[in-house]
């Protein structure tokens, strides 16, 4: 009776795994892009409210320009699908007009 060979699965990262550097460039861009970010005590995720005229394609174009200005290597620039995924999942973006700020003085 022989022994089975050692299990070699999981020893190397998958070749198609998205690098941390790509994800970080998207996060840095989105953090710099928005001035209006809300946080509540129960929900620590960022909620971004943008004008309805802004679309993901405009955000991505801005991201590409930002990467060029920052001198980010081409291999660390995210594809549009990854940019969209991070924007929609991590930042919970809401593409709708901002409501006017209502203060207590006008009540």
matplotlib code that plots the C-alpha trace (Angstrom):
import matplotlib.pyplot as plt

x = [0.0, 1.4, 0.9, -1.0, 1.1, 1.2, -1.7, -0.3, -3.5, -3.4, 0.3, 0.4, -1.9, -4.1, -2.7, -6.0, -6.3, -6.7, -3.7, -4.1, -2.3, -5.1, -7.8, -6.0, -5.6, -9.4, -10.1, -7.6, -9.3, -12.8, -11.7, -10.4, -13.4, -16.2, -16.7, -20.1, -19.7, -22.2, -21.5, -24.0, -23.2, -24.8, -23.5, -19.8, -19.8, -19.5, -22.5, -21.9, -24.5, -23.7, -25.7, -27.8, -25.8, -22.7, -22.3, -19.7, -18.1, -17.4, -16.0, -13.7, -12.5, -11.6, -9.9, -7.7, -6.7, -5.9, -3.8, -1.8, -1.2, -0.2, 2.3, 0.7, 2.1, -0.2, -0.2, -1.7, -4.6, -7.9, -10.2, -13.6, -15.4, -13.2, -13.7, -17.5, -17.5, -15.6, -17.7, -21.0, -20.1, -17.6, -18.9, -22.6, -22.9, -26.2, -26.6, -29.3, -29.5, -28.6, -31.5, -31.1, -29.8, -32.7, -31.8, -33.9, -34.1, -36.6, -39.1]
y = [0.0, 3.3, 6.8, 9.3, 12.2, 15.5, 17.9, 20.8, 22.8, 26.4, 26.8, 29.6, 32.5, 32.2, 33.8, 35.7, 37.2, 41.0, 42.7, 44.7, 47.6, 47.9, 47.9, 50.5, 52.9, 52.8, 53.3, 56.3, 57.9, 57.4, 58.8, 61.9, 62.2, 62.8, 65.6, 64.4, 61.1, 60.2, 57.9, 56.7, 54.9, 51.7, 51.8, 52.5, 51.9, 55.0, 56.2, 58.5, 60.7, 62.1, 64.1, 61.9, 63.3, 61.5, 57.9, 55.2, 55.9, 59.5, 58.4, 55.9, 58.5, 60.7, 57.8, 57.2, 60.9, 60.8, 57.7, 59.4, 62.5, 60.3, 58.4, 55.0, 52.1, 50.7, 47.3, 48.9, 50.6, 48.8, 47.8, 49.4, 46.3, 46.4, 50.1, 49.7, 46.7, 48.6, 51.7, 49.9, 47.4, 49.1, 52.7, 52.0, 54.8, 56.4, 58.1, 60.6, 64.4, 65.7, 66.9, 70.5, 70.8, 71.7, 73.5, 73.9, 77.7, 77.2, 75.1]
z = [0.0, -1.1, 0.2, -1.9, -3.2, -1.3, -2.1, -4.1, -4.5, -3.3, -3.3, -5.8, -6.4, -9.4, -12.5, -13.2, -9.7, -9.7, -8.0, -4.9, -6.6, -9.3, -6.6, -4.6, -7.5, -8.0, -4.3, -4.1, -7.1, -5.7, -2.3, -4.0, -6.4, -3.9, -1.5, -0.2, 1.7, 4.4, 7.4, 9.9, 13.1, 12.0, 8.4, 8.1, 4.3, 2.2, 0.3, -2.6, -4.0, -7.4, -9.9, -12.2, -15.2, -14.1, -15.3, -14.8, -18.1, -17.1, -13.8, -15.6, -18.1, -15.1, -13.5, -16.6, -16.7, -13.0, -13.4, -16.2, -14.1, -11.1, -13.3, -12.4, -14.5, -17.1, -15.5, -12.3, -14.1, -13.6, -16.4, -16.6, -15.3, -12.1, -11.6, -12.0, -9.5, -6.8, -7.3, -7.0, -4.3, -1.9, -2.3, -2.7, -5.3, -5.8, -9.2, -8.3, -7.7, -4.3, -2.3, -1.0, 2.5, 4.8, 8.0, 11.2, 10.6, 7.7, 9.7]

ax = plt.figure().add_subplot(projection="3d")
ax.plot(x, y, z, "-o")
ax.set_aspect("equal")
plt.show()
